[in-house]
Amino acid sequence: MTKSTHCNVDTREHLLATGETLSLRLGFTGMGLSELLA
């Protein structure tokens, strides 16, 4: 796996984990893209 690919996987995993946490805490309709990317 190249460094670029590894970095992309880390970013994807981070976004998925953050999205899961926010949706459990705020509900799917209670969160927006700004919360996910903050």
Beta strands, then each sheet from edge to edge (+ up, - down):
end
